[in-house]
Amino acid sequence: MPRYGGLECSWLGYATIRIEGGDTVVYLDPGRYGVLDDYVEAAAEPASGSADDPADRSDGPATTLGDGDVVCVTHDHHYDSDGIRRVARDDATVVLFEGINTHRIGRDVERPASLPYEVRTVDDEADIAVGEAIVRTTAAYNLPDGPRSDADGVPYHPEGFGCGYQVTLEGTSVYWPGDTDVLDGHQHLDVDVFCPPIGGGLTMDRHEAADLAEALDPGLVVPVHYDTFETIEADAGAFARDLRDRGIRVELDG
């Protein structure tokens, strides 16, 4: 499990990231495509030291779901109300991008108002305290007429459709830029742990993510959002070698 500055930062699959620092656990974009299925539900957690203890799992981090104090969601594509319910504590706060619209989502999801949690909405320039976490947002979108656009030049993720999250716990920041191209301003952020999407197709690819990582010069890079389906397949090993050649610490997780 990748660790940096007192934090544990794990990629659980697709866009799901789990951050733990001090007494606080934060999840980013939990769920979809069965990425949570290999993790232990809190209600079903076996006794410590048993053969089925999650600490002994070899197929993922030692993670027991249902411990999330804060759950953040970037946009429609990653809004999964079942995933939120699986990772969140009863007293969790859910932070949603204000543009999330369940009427546009072609999946069976609950409306945010139906979730049994405190729900806070943010735009793409937010800077808020949520319990012990500082949550900041950045713009996340594909550039018009760029490589992540349809035949008419319309971006798959247009401006205003979503956000990225920079979460600070225990004085250490973790940045998940969301489903986005590399944008002006990204390179000026102060980031300790960088979790870039590397799958290309719908977001920056591994080459663009590596260049951005070099510009940011974080203490640790944990790539995410790749290999879940064909469109976002990527050579994570090549990405890791590229960053190590540049003197940047990278860990592949998941």
C-alpha positions in Angstrom: 0.0 0.0 0.0 1.6 3.3 -1.1 2.5 5.6 1.8 3.8 9.1 1.9 4.0 11.8 4.6 1.9 9.8 7.1 -0.8 9.0 4.5 -1.8 5.8 2.9 -3.1 6.3 -0.6 -4.5 3.3 -2.5 -6.0 2.9 -5.9 -8.9 0.4 -5.7 -9.6 0.3 -9.4 -11.1 2.5 -12.1 -11.1 6.0 -10.5 -11.6 4.9 -6.9 -8.9 6.2 -4.5 -8.8 5.7 -0.8 -6.7 8.1 1.4 -6.1 7.5 5.1 -4.4 9.9 7.4 -4.7 10.3 11.2 -8.3 9.4 12.1 -9.7 10.3 8.7 -10.5 8.3 5.6 -11.4 9.9 2.3 -12.6 8.1 -0.8 -12.6 9.7 -4.3 -15.0 8.5 -7.0 -15.9 5.1 -5.4 -17.5 2.4 -7.4 -18.5 1.2 -10.9 -17.3 -1.8 -12.9 -17.1 -4.0 -9.8 -14.0 -2.4 -8.4 -15.2 -2.7 -4.8 -16.2 -6.3 -5.0 -12.8 -7.7 -3.8 -12.9 -5.7 -0.6 -14.4 -6.6 2.7 -17.6 -5.1 3.9 -17.4 -3.7 7.4 -20.3 -5.7 8.7 -18.7 -8.9 7.4 -15.1 -8.2 8.6 -13.7 -11.5 10.1 -12.0 -11.7 13.4 -8.4 -10.4 13.4 -5.8 -13.1 12.8 -8.2 -15.5 11.0 -7.3 -17.0 7.7 -9.7 -14.6 6.0 -8.4 -11.4 7.7 -8.3 -8.6 5.2 -4.8 -7.7 6.3 -3.7 -11.0 4.7 -5.3 -10.4 1.3 -2.9 -10.6 -1.7 -5.3 -9.2 -4.3 -5.6 -5.7 -3.0 -4.9 -3.3 -0.1 -6.0 -4.3 3.4 -9.2 -2.3 3.0 -12.5 -2.7 4.9 -15.3 -0.7 3.2 -17.6 1.4 5.3 -14.9 3.5 6.9 -15.1 6.7 4.8 -15.5 10.0 6.6 -15.5 12.0 3.4 -16.5 10.8 -0.1 -15.9 13.0 -3.1 -17.3 12.6 -6.6 -16.0 14.4 -9.7 -18.8 14.1 -12.3 -21.7 12.1 -13.7 -19.5 9.2 -15.0 -18.2 8.4 -11.6 -21.4 9.0 -9.6 -22.3 5.6 -8.2 -24.7 5.9 -5.2 -24.3 2.2 -4.4 -20.5 2.7 -4.3 -20.9 5.7 -2.0 -23.1 3.7 0.4 -20.5 0.8 0.4 -17.6 3.0 1.4 -19.2 5.7 3.6 -19.7 5.7 7.4 -23.1 6.5 8.7 -22.0 10.0 9.6 -20.0 10.6 6.4 -20.0 13.8 4.4 -20.4 13.4 0.6 -18.9 16.1 -1.6 -20.3 16.3 -5.1 -19.5 18.4 -8.1 -22.5 20.7 -8.5 -23.0 19.7 -12.1 -23.9 16.1 -11.3 -27.3 15.4 -12.9 -28.8 12.0 -12.3 -31.3 12.6 -15.1 -28.3 12.4 -17.5 -27.0 9.2 -16.0 -28.0 6.1 -17.9 -27.6 3.8 -14.8 -29.8 3.0 -11.9 -28.6 5.5 -9.3 -30.2 7.4 -6.4 -30.6 11.1 -6.4 -28.1 12.8 -4.1 -30.9 14.1 -1.9 -31.9 10.5 -1.2 -28.5 9.6 0.2 -28.5 9.3 4.1 -25.5 11.6 4.5 -24.6 15.3 4.7 -24.2 16.3 1.0 -22.2 19.3 0.1 -21.8 20.6 -3.5 -18.8 22.3 -5.0 -17.8 24.0 -8.2 -14.4 23.7 -9.8 -12.8 26.5 -7.7 -13.7 25.3 -4.2 -11.6 25.4 -1.1 -13.5 24.0 1.9 -12.9 22.2 5.2 -14.7 18.9 5.6 -13.9 17.6 9.1 -10.1 17.1 9.3 -9.8 17.3 5.5 -9.1 20.3 3.3 -10.8 19.8 0.0 -9.9 21.9 -3.0 -11.2 21.5 -6.6 -9.8 22.3 -10.0 -11.3 22.4 -13.4 -11.5 19.0 -15.3 -12.4 18.8 -19.0 -11.2 17.8 -22.5 -10.1 20.5 -24.8 -12.5 21.3 -27.7 -11.4 19.8 -31.0 -8.7 17.9 -29.1 -8.0 14.1 -29.2 -10.8 13.4 -26.7 -13.6 14.8 -28.8 -16.2 13.2 -31.0 -16.3 13.5 -34.8 -17.9 17.0 -34.5 -15.1 18.2 -32.2 -17.3 18.1 -29.0 -15.3 17.0 -26.0 -16.3 13.9 -24.1 -15.9 15.9 -20.9 -16.8 19.5 -21.8 -15.8 22.4 -19.6 -18.1 22.7 -16.6 -18.9 19.0 -16.6 -16.7 18.0 -13.7 -13.8 18.8 -11.4 -10.6 17.4 -9.9 -9.9 17.1 -6.1 -6.9 18.0 -4.1 -7.4 16.6 -0.6 -5.0 17.6 2.3 -4.8 15.4 5.4 -2.1 15.7 8.1 -0.4 18.4 6.1 0.0 16.2 3.0 -1.9 16.7 -0.2 -3.2 14.1 -2.7 -4.3 15.3 -6.1 -6.7 13.4 -8.4 -7.3 15.7 -11.4 -10.4 13.9 -12.6 -11.3 13.0 -16.1 -9.4 15.7 -17.9 -6.7 16.7 -20.4 -3.6 18.5 -19.0 -4.8 22.1 -18.6 -3.1 25.4 -18.1 -2.5 25.9 -14.4 -2.1 22.2 -13.5 1.7 22.5 -13.6 1.6 25.2 -10.9 -0.1 23.2 -8.2 1.7 22.2 -5.0 1.1 18.4 -4.8 2.6 15.8 -2.6 1.0 12.7 -4.0 -0.2 12.8 -7.6 -2.8 10.3 -8.9 -3.1 11.0 -12.6 -5.3 9.2 -15.1 -3.0 7.5 -17.6 -5.4 5.5 -19.8 -5.8 8.1 -22.5 -8.9 7.7 -24.7 -11.0 9.8 -22.3 -8.3 11.6 -20.4 -4.6 12.5 -20.6 -2.5 9.5 -21.6 0.5 8.1 -19.8 3.0 10.3 -21.8 1.1 13.5 -20.9 0.7 12.4 -17.3 4.4 11.7 -17.1 5.2 15.2 -18.4 2.8 16.8 -15.9 4.2 14.7 -13.1 7.7 16.0 -13.9 6.4 19.6 -13.8 4.7 19.0 -10.5 7.6 17.2 -8.9 5.5 15.4 -6.3 6.9 13.1 -3.6 4.9 10.1 -5.0 2.9 9.3 -8.1 0.2 6.6 -8.0 -1.4 6.3 -11.5 -5.1 5.5 -11.8 -8.0 5.3 -14.3 -6.5 2.7 -16.6 -7.1 -0.9 -17.8 -10.7 -1.0 -16.5 -12.0 -1.4 -20.1 -10.4 -1.3 -23.6 -10.7 2.5 -24.2 -8.4 3.2 -21.2 -5.9 0.4 -21.5 -2.3 1.6 -20.8 1.2 0.2 -20.2 1.5 1.1 -16.5 4.9 -0.5 -16.4 6.2 1.8 -19.1 4.8 4.8 -17.3 6.5 3.7 -14.1 9.9 3.2 -15.9 9.5 6.6 -17.6 9.0 8.4 -14.2 11.8 6.5 -12.5 14.1 7.5 -15.3 13.1 11.1 -14.5 13.9 10.6 -10.8 10.3 10.5 -9.7 9.0 8.0 -7.2 6.1 6.0 -8.6 4.2 3.0 -7.2 1.7 0.9 -9.1 -1.2 -0.1 -6.9 -4.3 -2.1 -7.3 
